[in-house]
Amino acid sequence: MKKKFLQTMLLAVLVAAWVPPIAQASMKAPGNCGNNGPSKSKMTNGSSEYDNFRASKDKAVKGIGLSRFSNNEKKLPSAGKNKNYYEFDLGASRSEDRGKHRAVLLVLESAKKRKVESSYYTQNHYASFCLINK
């Protein structure tokens, strides 16, 4: 009986030691995009992903055409008070569909103004993100 109790306690200590690093790893903020951010190459409509990204920042500040991003997979840091994530299609697909490339912007929404606090890019429909520093 005492041996079983000690084994259970040892297992509990080992699990407790590993849970925090696992949780921290999943909540780590995405790294910088570097040269892997929105493309500056022109698409068939004459704009580029980068042009669309810049337009999305302007729309987010003005509150135009917003589509809330819920961050269900928790791949981005928690939004926090008075902040929301919004997603924007960047049109990387040259077909009629929305494509897989998106900008996700964290917007601070105060009573007086809106401000983009951080910008993220995904080229694989939310499987992974990188931080855009532009």
VENTALIN-V279616 format. One line per field, one symbol per residue. phi: phi as a letter, one per 20 degrees, with the letter a starting at -180 (. if undefined). A space follows every 50 residues. Layout:
BEGIN
phi->???
END
This chain:
BEGIN
phi->.ffffffffffffffffefgffffffeffffffleeegfeffefenddgf gffffffffffemdlecfdelgeledggfnflcbecdcfdmffeefffmd ecdcdededefebdbfebccccdclmfbcceedc
END
